[in-house]
Amino acid sequence: MKPEHFSERKVDVDGWQVNLTTYQLGDKWHTKADNVSPGAALVRIVADTREAAESLALARAKKLLSRTQRRL
């Protein structure tokens, strides 16, 4: 199988830059959210629709990043 409908975009999640990568593999949609600066994967989601995969990934990323302390 080859990935189809690949998209990659940067979004702001509570002041953090998050890179959101989404693609379709077969009949499932895969989304990965990572922290842009170090590139560490925050969450990987597989769902039936693009919207579901992206919303679940963003919700989980928001939850994880809200627990991260910022050093000024």
N, C-alpha and C positions, 0 to 999 in steps of 0.2 A: 504494500500500500504506500501511496505517496501522500504527503500532506497537501491539502487544498485550502483555499481561501485564507492564506497566511496574512496576518496583520500584526504590526508592532507599533505601539504608541506609548508616549510618556504621559502619565497623569499625575496630578497632585493629590496626595492622600494625607490630609491634616498637616500640610507643610513639608511632607517628604516627597521626593520625586520617585515614582515607581514606574518601572518599565513593564508594560502589559503585552504579552505575546500570546496570540490566539491563532489556532488553526484547526481544521477539520481532518480527522483521520477515520476513514470509513464513515460510520453514521454517528460518531461521537465527536464532541468539540473539546479540545484541550486548551487550557489557559495556564500560563505561568506568570506570576508576579514576582519581580525582583527589585531589590534596592539598587538604584542606578549607580550610586557612587562606588560601593565595593562590588556590586554585581551579584550579591548573595541571593539565592532563591528564597523567597519568603513562603510561597505557596504554589502548589500545582493542583489543578482541578480538572476533572473530566465530567462532562454533563451532556445532556441530550441536545441542548441548544446553545448557540453562541451567547445569547443574553444571560442564560442561567450560569454558564461557566464564568463569564466575566463578572457578573454581580457577586457570585460566591467568592471568587478570588479577591475582588476588591474589599468585600466585607471582612474576610479573614486577614488580609493584609492590614486593614485599618485597625483591627483588634490587636494584631501583633505589634504594629508600630506605636500604638497608644501606650504600650507598656515600656517602650524604649526611652531611656533618659537622654536628653540632649545636654551636651557640655558646651558651655558658652566661653 
